[in-house]
């Protein structure tokens, strides 16, 4: 599906949470970190190394929609390009058993790997653009020069929808690499969580610190323009100070208990900064009147930012100064004047913290999406999901790319700073 201003890939996640045990992370002074490039793309229609070794992988960014990363599985390695996703925890790639009409590109052949082990468990996940049926297996998994032996992951035997799609540059996303908490892993047979790859790195002390940091780059930077660093922070990618906010618990829908699942932060206020005045978006509703903030997950696997329709409507009205809101009937995106991209208007998220709230300001340049047709109407990077409730608001790439982000697995917090070259402000 397409819009005239932007091709869309939206990955929304089913909440399948499992209570996770605390991981014995240790902070060390060893220089063990991995620097990885990221690829941003648009769909055509997301072994122990030696101490001191540093490798570089990039995030690929093509046409403003999804970020991809290179990885490999098995012995000898079988290489894949997969979506970098902080909004899910399971990593999966298509199996050679997947029908060719569903898995049209590279597939994993377990018979070619000497380190492959079956796990005799299966799972299903539904995304906004499709679904998969997969089985859990174990094998050696690698990012750059770091690896984890017997890492649990999924082999998809069926893929429905548009999850796997080639790009205009013949880059195909062949799966998803999950960076969420263990409690979000979708082990449907045993209800027992396992450690995703990045948590395995931290638990096995294969990285200097139990963190990973992300620089997505500008919306207009296509190709291998982003960066993922495991175990360290790159001070060249941000300006000012990192402001840390705690990760909030979410409801485990299997046990109905609070647990760490998503990288969720608590939104206390949303303001529009205009003409040096702060205009408040009132977040009070009958559903959240007893809460001081609303959870919103930081999800690199989702292109747009999803709030409730009520809040999204208020934001667009304050930004445009119009009571009549125009939306694209096919995708539900708001249509706004493209000239707003060069305005001085800011969106401000006020985030709950253990001390004083952190204020995260995002420029309209990141939120107003340029039209490929060259017209005066542009899409707006904040929208809504009619099925969305307050418990699963999503902060997607339209906001995340404005800042440098540090995901701290050990202290369960997120660091936010202004990304180099971007107009965001974090105080």
C-alpha positions, 0 to 999 in steps of 0.5 A: 500500500502506498500514499502519494507522499511516502511508502509505508511499513508499520510494524505493530506488535502483539503483546505477549509478555512473560515474567522475566527473572532479573539478569545478573548484569555486571559493569566492567571497565573492559573495552568491549563494545560493538559499533554497528551501521544501520540501513534505513529502507522502504518496502517496495510496496524493517563465537566470543571475540577477543577483549578490546575488539571493536566491529562496525555495523551500520543501520540502513535507512532508505526513504524514511521508513525502516531500519535494517541491520546485517547479521548472520546465523549458523556455522558456517555463517548464513547472512541476513538483513533484518529489521532493527526493532526495539518494539519486539524481543524475538529474532526470526528469519525465514526457514528453507521450509517456508513456501517460496511464494511467501519467502522469496529471498534468502532463507536459513537452511539448518542442515548446513549448520554444524551448530544448529539445535532444535528447541521443539517449541513453536510460536505465532506473532501478528504484526500490523503488516502481516503475521508469521508462524515459526519454531524456536531453534538454537544456533550461533548468532553474530552481529559484527565480530561478536557472537552468542552460541546456542542463541534462541531465535525463530525460524519462520515456516509461514510468512503472511502479509508484507513483512518481507519485501524488496526495496528499490535498491534490491535490499530485502528485509529477511526477518526481524531482530528484536531488542525488547526485554525477555518478558516480551518473547513469544514462547507460547508453549512453555510461558517461559521467557528467554534472553534475546541476543542483546540481553545474552551479550550483557548476561555473558559479559561480552560487552563492556556495559549492559547498554546499546545506543542508537543513532537513526540519522536524518529522515533524508539520509538514505542508505547505511546512515544510522548507527547501533553501538552495543556496550558503549555510547558514541559521544560524537553522535549527540550534543548536550547531556544525556537525560535518563528516564526510567523504563516503565512496567507493562502488564503481562497479559498472560499473568496479568502482572506488571513486568518489563516488556517494552522499552516504555517511558512515562509521558506526563504532558504533551505540549506545543511550543509556538511563539514562545508559548506552551500550549498544553495537550490535555491528556486527561481522559476517563481511562487515565484520570487516576494516573500521573503519566501514560506509557509509550513504547520506543519502537524503532520498528514502527515508522510513525508515532501512534497516540489515541485519536483524541490526543492526535486530533488535539495536537494537529489542531494546535499545530495547524490552528485549524478546527477542521482536520483533513486525513488521508482516507486510505491510511488515516494520516493527517494532511497538513500544510507542507510549509509547517516544516520550516516553522518554529513550532515544536512538539514537547513530550514531558517524560516522568523521571525519578527527579525532575521531568525530562522535556523532549522537544521535536522540530516540525522538520521531523514530523511534517513528511515531504510530499513526493508529488511536490504539492502543498499537502504533506503527511504528519508523523503523528497519527492514531490507531482506532484500536489503541488504548492508553497502555500501548502508545507508540513513539516511532521513527518520526520522533526517535530519529531526532535524538540519540538514544541509550537503552540501559538493560542493567539499570532499566532506563533510557538516555535521551540527547539531541542528535548531531545535526538535528533540531531536537532539544532535550532538557 
